[in-house]
Amino acid sequence: MKKNRAFLKWAGGKYPLVEEIRRYLPAGERLIEPFVGAGSVFLNTDYDSYILADINSDLINLYKIVKTETDAFIRDARELFIDEVNTSDVFYRLREEFNLCTDDYRRALLFLYLNRHCYNGLCRYNMRGEFNVPFGRYKKPYFPEEELYWFAEKAQNATFVCEHYQQTLTNATSGSVVYCDPPYAPLSATANFTAYHTNNFNNRDQQNLAQLAQQLSSQSQIPVLISNHDTLLTREWYRDASSLYVVKARRTISRNISGRSKVNELLALYCRATF
């Protein structure tokens, strides 16, 4: 199966690991993702349907617009990827417009622009909920037209919802498979970066997610696969998993290639059936 890239840049994106994740995802009718992020797993699997959720309302709004207004959105977004718009002054003006914007369509356009023009493709908000990542100073930001069209085609079988992960998991029904890619546990005290949105994801959430995965698997026979860093702490969280798999992943948050060392990641599978 050809690997398809997401149209967004995203911290912790799963494109490099999709083969390993596919290998351990059980079969089912639909895939549920409570932390869809850039959607690399969605784009590279073949379930009949998808329920894709995230707490970030800007992300889900963008996905809904791309799904339903594909041609118009791509036409209008292309105008934000010309040289005249790739300057510091324009970037900060459009960032301010985004933070004040209440129109869903315009906000989706600006969110894509900011994602591709900001520093390292980060998605970060201050305590007021304002996007605050600085200008990236890229020579020619890539316009992901092909990736947008593929996403829109694939999205016809997907439902996008903005909600807390607990709600998404609570709504899971028989025939579903769940893949969870939560904000990762820190590798060190200085490596903690979970502020992808104003709703930070803490260790209590990590433990709660593991407990919910165990409950879904044991009580509802719904398998759950969770990815995270491979640490003593995450192994403790996932001690009740049916299986633990270790895979190598390249860290992508560093702008410097030399800072993108390979680290072990853990895939925790909760599945009552033999797999």
Helices and strands as residue ranges (DSSP letters): G 15-17, H 18-24, E 30-33, H 40-43, E 49-54, H 57-68, H 70-78, G 79-81, G 83-85, H 88-100, H 104-117, G 119-121, H 145-155, E 158-162, H 165-170, E 176-180, H 203-220, E 224-229, H 232-237, E 243-250, G 257-259, E 262-270
